[in-house]
Amino acid sequence: MLFNSVEFAIFLPVVAIIYFILEAKVKNHTVSNVWLILASYFYYMCADVRYGLLLLAVTLVSFGSGYLMSSVIKESGQRRCCLIITVVLLIGTLFFFKYAGLLSSLIAKDRALQIILPVGISFYIFQSLTYVFEIYQGKVQPVSSFVTYAAFASFFPVLLSGPIEKSSHLLPQFEERHHFDYERIRHGLIRMAYGYFLKLVLASRLAIAVDLIYDNYLDVTGYQLLLATCLYSVQIFCDFASYSTIAIGVAEILGFKLTENFTQPFFTDSCASFWRHWHITLNNWFRDYVYIPLGGNRKGTFRKYLNIFIVFTLSGMWHGADITYILWGMLSGLFQIMEALIAPLRAHFPRWLKVFFTFMLFTFSMFLFRSDDISQAGIIIGKVFTQFEFSSIFTTSLFELGLGTFHMLYLFAGIVVLIIYDIINEKTKDAAAFIASKSAPVRWAVYYLFVIMILGSASIGAQEFIYFKF
């Protein structure tokens, strides 16, 4: 069930109305959490009924591990052993679904395992692991109610593509009551509307142009491939940020506050800063549970750079079972290291130039991320550097990228709205609250703008979010 589907438009109001009735009428708060669990499992099993069993298994393992480390096992060595076993079980499960098919194909191509990657598994396993890690570190107290924990582990807004919430942030919210609040719901609806705008108006249109060039990568020029990859950088931002924004809005409607996952990454002027603004919750996860345990920046410059490289390599592996993702992660880490090494030189650059270089370095890494395999990536990168053909800059019309005049103009208008919204967000830290604070004519003008632009994109159709495959 996609966020951008008719089914979800029916599902969310039903879930919210019943949830608020239970919160208001039933004294036992557990009933409300049971309802959220049922709704979340129904939402998840719409993709495949078997996925529900996997989610339940991950929930039982992480809850049981937390209970053992907090209430049963007292000796530090045994607690560490319990932690390691839990991590091996959960990460091993993730590794199996992501890499077993690839490894088996390398061993015996004619008998390769055909394994379907359960949607969202990378996200809810990492979120469940935060509970285990934080209990081991003594940062949170274990919850006594399995129902409360199961509601946290299966919460449907974040289940498929995050944000990856820490247990210390989200779990306590399932022990609180949430009632209908007009102002909160209005703010959440504005967030949702902007998320749908990013997906339907921008990402879906950009996908058409990008796919047209990448599907014909052997026949186009290096400039056209570079143009398509620049567009893909914007596409993947709009696509992934749209999911996170809708998820945050949905959760807010129900009374839950999620962590921001994107904060204007294309306004940043360094690779290090970029990754503090892009997929924030995943990068924070790797920082807290990989980078810092490895020593962070506390063990000298070389070790710091090595830790950065390890973290981004693992991030590439997290994204998928293909050498392109691993190389993408390595390259992203190397860019940060190189940037740090030339920091004295970069200090003399104007900020706009550093912003431009940061975007272009990210775009260069997208050659690997967008390509179907390493062979395609090699051909595309080779053509960009050897068959650029400057004349194609003047002969390639943006109106010939599969969209036509109407949809391309629509796309241009959408990008203007995106820039304005992000500038407001950068200045106020909350563009939705800024819009909600304005007079009724201004508010409704913005509402109608979003609605009209979204409805004007209905002909493109519902497309799956890119990060569902991770």
C-alpha positions as CSV (number, residue, x, y, z in Angstrom):
1,M,0.0,0.0,0.0
2,L,1.7,3.2,-1.2
3,F,1.4,6.5,0.5
4,N,0.4,7.9,-2.9
5,S,-2.5,5.5,-3.4
6,V,-6.3,5.6,-3.1
7,E,-6.1,2.7,-0.6
8,F,-3.9,4.7,1.8
9,A,-6.3,7.7,1.4
10,I,-9.0,5.4,2.9
11,F,-6.7,3.6,5.4
12,L,-5.3,6.7,7.2
13,P,-8.6,8.4,8.2
14,V,-10.0,5.0,9.4
15,V,-6.9,4.4,11.5
16,A,-6.9,7.9,12.9
17,I,-10.6,8.1,13.7
18,I,-10.7,4.8,15.6
19,Y,-7.4,5.6,17.3
20,F,-8.7,8.9,18.7
21,I,-12.0,7.3,19.8
22,L,-10.1,4.6,21.7
23,E,-7.8,7.2,23.3
24,A,-10.8,9.3,24.4
25,K,-13.2,6.5,25.5
26,V,-11.0,3.6,26.7
27,K,-9.1,4.0,29.9
28,N,-6.6,1.3,29.2
29,H,-4.0,2.9,26.8
30,T,-2.9,-0.6,25.7
31,V,-6.0,-0.9,23.6
32,S,-5.0,2.0,21.5
33,N,-1.5,0.5,21.0
34,V,-3.1,-2.8,20.0
35,W,-5.1,-1.0,17.4
36,L,-1.9,0.6,16.0
37,I,-0.2,-2.8,15.9
38,L,-3.1,-4.3,14.0
39,A,-3.2,-1.3,11.6
40,S,0.6,-1.5,11.0
41,Y,0.6,-5.2,10.4
42,F,-2.3,-4.9,8.0
43,Y,-0.4,-2.1,6.2
44,Y,2.7,-4.1,6.0
45,M,1.1,-7.4,5.0
46,C,-0.7,-5.7,2.1
47,A,2.7,-6.3,0.3
48,D,3.0,-9.9,1.3
49,V,1.4,-11.8,4.2
50,R,4.7,-13.6,5.0
51,Y,6.3,-10.3,5.8
52,G,4.3,-10.0,8.9
53,L,5.9,-13.2,10.3
54,L,9.4,-11.7,9.7
55,L,8.5,-8.4,11.4
56,L,7.1,-10.3,14.4
57,A,10.3,-12.4,14.6
58,V,12.5,-9.3,14.6
59,T,10.3,-7.7,17.2
60,L,10.4,-10.8,19.5
61,V,14.2,-11.1,19.2
62,S,14.9,-7.5,20.0
63,F,12.4,-7.3,22.8
64,G,13.6,-10.5,24.3
65,S,17.3,-9.4,24.1
66,G,16.4,-6.2,25.8
67,Y,14.6,-8.1,28.6
68,L,17.6,-10.4,29.1
69,M,20.2,-7.7,29.2
70,S,18.2,-5.6,31.7
71,S,16.4,-8.1,34.0
72,V,18.2,-11.4,33.7
73,I,21.8,-11.1,32.8
74,K,23.8,-9.0,35.2
75,E,27.5,-9.9,34.4
76,S,29.0,-7.5,31.8
77,G,30.6,-10.2,29.8
78,Q,27.4,-12.2,29.4
79,R,25.5,-9.0,28.5
80,R,28.0,-8.3,25.8
81,C,27.6,-11.9,24.6
82,C,23.9,-11.4,24.5
83,L,24.3,-8.2,22.5
84,I,26.6,-9.8,20.0
85,I,24.2,-12.8,19.5
86,T,21.3,-10.4,18.9
87,V,23.3,-8.3,16.4
88,V,24.4,-11.4,14.6
89,L,20.9,-12.7,14.4
90,L,19.3,-9.4,13.1
91,I,22.1,-8.2,10.9
92,G,22.5,-11.8,9.7
93,T,18.8,-11.9,8.7
94,L,19.3,-8.6,6.8
95,F,22.4,-9.9,5.2
96,F,20.7,-13.1,4.1
97,F,17.8,-11.4,2.4
98,K,20.1,-8.9,0.8
99,Y,23.1,-11.0,-0.2
100,A,22.2,-14.7,-0.2
101,G,20.9,-14.5,-3.8
102,L,24.0,-12.7,-5.0
103,L,26.4,-15.0,-3.3
104,S,24.6,-18.1,-4.5
105,S,24.7,-16.8,-8.1
106,L,28.5,-16.3,-7.8
107,I,28.9,-19.9,-6.6
108,A,26.4,-21.6,-8.9
109,K,24.6,-19.4,-11.5
110,D,22.3,-22.2,-12.6
111,R,21.1,-22.9,-9.1
112,A,21.1,-19.4,-7.6
113,L,18.6,-18.7,-4.8
114,Q,15.6,-16.6,-5.8
115,I,15.1,-14.5,-2.6
116,I,12.6,-11.7,-2.5
117,L,13.9,-8.7,-0.4
118,P,11.1,-7.9,2.1
119,V,10.2,-4.3,1.8
120,G,11.4,-2.1,4.7
121,I,13.5,-4.8,6.3
122,S,16.6,-2.6,6.3
123,F,14.7,0.1,8.2
124,Y,12.9,-1.8,10.9
125,I,15.8,-4.0,11.7
126,F,18.0,-0.9,12.3
127,Q,15.2,0.7,14.3
128,S,14.8,-2.4,16.5
129,L,18.6,-2.5,17.0
130,T,18.5,1.0,18.6
131,Y,16.5,-0.5,21.4
132,V,19.0,-3.3,22.0
133,F,22.0,-0.9,21.8
134,E,20.4,1.8,24.1
135,I,19.5,-0.8,26.7
136,Y,23.0,-2.2,26.6
137,Q,24.4,1.3,27.0
138,G,22.0,2.1,29.8
139,K,20.4,5.0,27.9
140,V,16.9,3.6,28.2
141,Q,14.9,1.5,30.5
142,P,13.3,-1.6,29.0
143,V,9.5,-1.4,28.5
144,S,7.6,-3.9,30.5
145,S,4.8,-4.2,28.0
146,F,5.4,-6.2,24.8
147,V,2.4,-4.4,23.3
148,T,4.1,-1.0,23.7
149,Y,7.3,-2.3,22.2
150,A,5.5,-4.0,19.3
151,A,3.7,-0.8,18.5
152,F,7.1,1.0,18.3
153,A,8.7,-1.7,16.2
154,S,5.9,-1.9,13.7
155,F,4.7,1.8,13.5
156,F,3.4,2.0,10.0
157,P,4.5,5.5,9.0
158,V,8.2,4.6,9.4
159,L,8.0,0.9,8.7
160,L,8.9,0.9,5.0
161,S,11.4,3.7,4.5
162,G,12.0,5.4,7.8
163,P,12.9,7.8,9.4
164,I,14.9,5.3,11.5
165,E,13.9,6.3,15.0
166,K,15.9,5.7,18.2
167,S,13.9,3.9,20.9
168,S,14.8,6.7,23.3
169,H,12.9,9.2,21.1
170,L,9.9,7.3,19.7
171,L,9.2,4.4,22.2
172,P,8.2,6.7,25.2
173,Q,5.6,8.3,22.9
174,F,3.6,5.0,22.8
175,E,3.2,5.3,26.6
176,E,1.5,8.7,26.2
177,R,-2.1,9.4,25.3
178,H,-2.7,11.3,22.0
179,H,-6.0,13.1,21.4
180,F,-7.5,14.9,18.5
181,D,-5.8,18.3,18.2
182,Y,-6.8,20.6,15.3
183,E,-3.6,22.6,15.1
184,R,-1.4,19.6,15.3
185,I,-3.4,17.8,12.6
186,R,-3.4,20.9,10.3
187,H,0.4,21.0,10.6
188,G,0.7,17.3,9.8
189,L,-1.6,17.7,6.8
190,I,0.6,20.6,5.5
191,R,3.6,18.3,5.9
192,M,1.8,15.5,4.0
193,A,0.7,17.9,1.2
194,Y,4.3,19.0,0.7
195,G,5.5,15.4,0.7
196,Y,2.9,14.5,-2.0
197,F,4.0,17.6,-3.9
198,L,7.7,16.4,-3.9
199,K,6.7,12.9,-5.1
200,L,4.0,13.6,-7.6
201,V,4.9,17.0,-9.1
202,L,8.7,16.6,-9.0
203,A,10.1,13.1,-8.5
204,S,7.6,11.4,-10.9
205,R,8.3,13.8,-13.7
206,L,12.0,13.8,-13.2
207,A,12.0,10.0,-13.3
208,I,10.5,10.1,-16.9
209,A,13.4,12.4,-18.1
210,V,16.1,10.4,-16.3
211,D,14.8,7.0,-17.4
212,L,14.6,8.1,-21.0
213,I,18.3,9.0,-21.1
214,Y,19.5,6.1,-19.0
215,D,17.5,3.6,-20.9
216,N,19.3,4.8,-24.1
217,Y,22.7,5.4,-22.5
218,L,24.6,3.8,-25.4
219,D,23.0,6.3,-27.9
220,V,23.3,9.6,-26.1
221,T,26.1,12.0,-25.5
222,G,28.2,12.4,-22.3
223,Y,26.5,15.8,-21.7
224,Q,23.1,14.2,-21.8
225,L,24.2,11.6,-19.4
226,L,25.6,14.2,-17.0
227,L,22.3,16.2,-17.4
228,A,20.3,13.1,-16.6
229,T,22.4,12.3,-13.5
230,C,22.1,15.9,-12.2
231,L,18.3,15.5,-12.6
232,Y,18.5,12.2,-10.8
233,S,20.2,13.8,-7.9
234,V,17.2,16.1,-7.6
235,Q,14.8,13.2,-8.3
236,I,16.1,10.9,-5.6
237,F,16.1,13.8,-3.1
238,C,12.5,14.7,-3.9
239,D,11.5,11.0,-3.9
240,F,13.1,10.0,-0.6
241,A,12.4,13.3,1.1
242,S,8.7,13.0,0.0
243,Y,8.4,9.7,1.8
244,S,10.0,11.0,5.0
245,T,7.9,14.2,4.9
246,I,4.6,12.2,4.4
247,A,5.6,9.8,7.2
248,I,6.4,12.7,9.6
249,G,3.0,14.3,8.7
250,V,1.1,11.0,9.2
251,A,2.7,10.4,12.5
252,E,2.0,14.0,13.6
253,I,-1.7,13.6,12.8
254,L,-1.7,10.6,15.2
255,G,0.2,12.6,17.8
256,F,3.7,11.3,17.3
257,K,6.8,13.4,16.6
258,L,9.4,11.9,14.3
259,T,12.9,13.0,13.6
260,E,13.6,15.2,10.5
261,N,15.3,13.1,7.8
262,F,16.2,15.9,5.3
263,T,17.1,19.5,6.0
264,Q,18.0,21.3,2.7
265,P,21.1,19.1,1.8
266,F,21.6,21.0,-1.5
267,F,22.2,24.2,0.5
268,T,25.3,22.7,2.2
269,D,28.9,23.7,1.2
270,S,30.8,20.5,2.1
271,C,30.4,16.7,1.7
272,A,30.6,16.3,5.5
273,S,27.8,18.8,6.0
274,F,25.8,17.3,3.1
275,W,25.6,14.0,4.9
276,R,24.5,15.7,8.1
277,H,21.5,16.9,6.2
278,W,20.7,13.9,4.0
279,H,19.0,10.8,5.3
280,I,19.9,12.1,8.8
281,T,18.6,9.2,10.8
282,L,20.6,6.6,8.9
283,N,23.8,8.6,9.1
284,N,23.2,9.2,12.8
285,W,22.7,5.4,13.3
286,F,26.0,4.7,11.7
287,R,27.7,7.5,13.6
288,D,26.4,6.3,17.0
289,Y,26.7,2.5,16.5
290,V,29.6,2.2,14.1
291,Y,31.8,5.3,13.8
292,I,32.0,6.2,17.5
293,P,32.5,2.6,18.7
294,L,35.3,2.3,16.1
295,G,37.0,5.3,17.8
296,G,35.5,8.2,15.9
297,N,38.0,11.0,15.7
298,R,39.5,10.2,19.1
299,K,42.4,8.0,17.8
300,G,44.3,10.3,15.4
301,T,43.7,11.6,11.9
302,F,44.4,8.4,10.0
303,R,42.1,6.4,12.2
304,K,39.4,9.0,11.8
305,Y,39.6,8.8,8.0
306,L,39.6,5.1,8.1
307,N,36.5,5.1,10.3
308,I,34.8,7.4,7.8
309,F,35.7,5.1,4.9
310,I,34.4,2.0,6.8
311,V,31.1,3.7,7.7
312,F,30.3,4.8,4.2
313,T,31.3,1.4,2.8
314,L,28.9,-0.2,5.2
315,S,26.3,2.3,4.2
316,G,26.8,1.3,0.6
317,M,26.3,-2.4,1.6
318,W,23.2,-1.5,3.5
319,H,21.7,0.0,0.3
320,G,21.9,-3.1,-1.7
321,A,23.7,-6.3,-2.9
322,D,25.5,-4.8,-5.8
323,I,29.1,-3.7,-6.3
324,T,27.7,-0.3,-7.6
325,Y,26.3,0.5,-4.1
326,I,29.5,-0.6,-2.3
327,L,31.6,1.6,-4.6
328,W,29.1,4.4,-4.2
329,G,29.6,4.2,-0.4
330,M,33.4,4.0,-0.8
331,L,33.4,7.0,-3.1
332,S,31.2,9.0,-0.8
333,G,33.7,8.3,2.1
334,L,36.7,9.2,-0.1
335,F,35.1,12.5,-1.1
336,Q,34.9,13.5,2.6
337,I,38.5,12.4,3.3
338,M,39.8,14.3,0.2
339,E,37.7,17.4,1.2
340,A,39.3,17.3,4.7
341,L,42.8,17.1,3.2
342,I,42.3,20.2,1.1
343,A,40.4,22.1,3.7
344,P,43.0,25.0,3.8
345,L,42.5,25.4,0.0
346,R,38.7,25.2,0.2
347,A,38.6,27.9,2.8
348,H,39.5,30.5,0.0
349,F,36.6,29.4,-2.2
350,P,33.4,31.5,-2.2
351,R,30.5,29.7,-0.6
352,W,28.5,29.4,-3.8
353,L,31.3,27.6,-5.4
354,K,31.6,25.2,-2.5
355,V,27.9,24.5,-2.7
356,F,28.3,23.8,-6.4
357,F,31.2,21.4,-6.0
358,T,29.4,19.6,-3.2
359,F,26.4,19.0,-5.5
360,M,28.6,17.9,-8.4
361,L,30.5,15.4,-6.2
362,F,27.2,14.0,-5.0
363,T,26.0,13.8,-8.6
364,F,29.2,12.0,-9.7
365,S,28.6,9.4,-7.0
366,M,25.1,9.0,-8.5
367,F,26.5,7.6,-11.7
368,L,27.2,4.4,-9.6
369,F,23.9,4.6,-7.6
370,R,21.6,5.0,-10.6
371,S,23.4,2.5,-12.9
372,D,22.0,-1.1,-13.2
373,D,25.4,-2.7,-12.9
374,I,29.1,-1.8,-12.8
375,S,29.4,-2.3,-16.6
376,Q,26.8,0.3,-17.3
377,A,28.3,2.7,-14.8
378,G,31.7,2.3,-16.4
379,I,30.3,3.1,-19.9
380,I,28.4,6.1,-18.7
381,I,31.3,7.6,-16.7
382,G,33.6,6.9,-19.7
383,K,31.2,8.7,-22.1
384,V,30.9,11.7,-19.8
385,F,34.7,12.2,-19.9
386,T,35.4,11.2,-23.5
387,Q,32.2,11.9,-25.5
388,F,30.9,15.0,-23.8
389,E,30.2,16.8,-27.1
390,F,29.8,20.4,-26.1
391,S,27.6,21.0,-29.1
392,S,24.9,18.9,-27.5
393,I,24.5,21.5,-24.8
394,F,22.9,23.7,-27.4
395,T,21.1,21.0,-29.4
396,T,19.6,19.1,-26.4
397,S,16.2,20.6,-25.5
398,L,14.7,20.0,-22.1
399,F,11.4,19.7,-23.8
400,E,12.6,16.6,-25.7
401,L,13.2,14.5,-22.5
402,G,9.9,12.6,-22.7
403,L,7.8,15.1,-20.8
404,G,6.5,17.4,-23.5
405,T,5.9,21.1,-23.1
406,F,3.1,21.0,-20.5
407,H,4.8,18.7,-18.1
408,M,8.2,20.3,-18.4
409,L,6.7,23.7,-17.7
410,Y,4.9,22.1,-14.8
411,L,8.2,20.7,-13.6
412,F,9.9,24.1,-13.8
413,A,7.0,25.6,-11.7
414,G,7.4,22.9,-9.2
415,I,11.1,23.5,-8.8
416,V,10.4,27.1,-8.1
417,V,8.0,26.1,-5.4
418,L,10.6,23.7,-4.0
419,I,13.2,26.4,-3.8
420,I,10.9,28.8,-2.1
421,Y,9.7,26.3,0.4
422,D,13.2,25.2,1.2
423,I,14.4,28.8,1.7
424,I,11.5,29.3,4.1
425,N,12.4,26.1,5.9
426,E,16.1,27.1,6.1
427,K,15.1,30.5,7.6
428,T,12.3,29.4,9.9
429,K,13.2,25.7,10.6
430,D,9.5,24.9,10.0
431,A,7.9,26.0,6.7
432,A,4.7,24.2,7.6
433,A,4.3,26.2,10.8
434,F,5.2,29.4,8.9
435,I,2.4,28.7,6.4
436,A,-0.1,27.8,9.2
437,S,0.7,31.1,11.0
438,K,-0.3,33.3,8.0
439,S,-3.7,34.9,7.4
440,A,-6.5,32.7,6.0
441,P,-6.3,34.1,2.4
442,V,-2.5,33.3,2.3
443,R,-2.9,29.9,3.9
444,W,-5.7,28.8,1.6
445,A,-3.8,30.1,-1.5
446,V,-0.9,27.8,-0.5
447,Y,-3.3,24.9,0.2
448,Y,-5.0,25.3,-3.2
449,L,-1.6,25.6,-4.9
450,F,-0.5,22.3,-3.5
451,V,-3.8,20.6,-4.3
452,I,-4.0,21.9,-7.8
453,M,-0.4,21.0,-8.6
454,I,-0.8,17.5,-7.1
455,L,-4.1,16.9,-9.0
456,G,-2.5,18.1,-12.1
457,S,0.0,15.3,-11.7
458,A,-2.5,12.5,-11.4
459,S,-2.1,11.5,-15.0
460,I,1.5,10.3,-14.3
461,G,0.2,7.6,-12.0
462,A,1.3,6.2,-8.7
463,Q,5.0,5.2,-8.7
464,E,6.8,3.2,-6.0
465,F,9.2,5.1,-3.8
466,I,12.9,4.5,-4.8
467,Y,14.0,3.5,-1.3
468,F,11.4,0.7,-1.1
469,K,14.0,-1.6,-2.8
470,F,16.5,-1.0,0.0
